[in-house]
Amino acid sequence: MTMTSAEVVAVLGPADKTLVAEIIATGATQAELAEAFAWANNDEALMSEGRHLPTGRVAALVDLLRLDEEEPD
C-alpha cells in the first residue's frame, strides 16, 4: 500500500513537499522508510550490530534522505 504524506511525516518529522513526493513515488512502506531513516542517521551503529547494508527500496530511500541533508536550504 502506498504511503501517505502523513505517514512519511510521521517517520521523518517536518519535511519538504518535494522529498515527501519522491519518497511516496518509490512505493516503499512506512517500515522501509523507518529503516532507511535509521540508516541515514546512524549507519555506524547499525553496522556495528552486524546488520547487512540496505538494498532495494530501503537503499533508494537512504540515498534520497542523504541527498536531502546535503542540499543547502
Helices and strands as residue ranges (DSSP letters): H 5-12, H 17-25, H 30-48, H 56-70
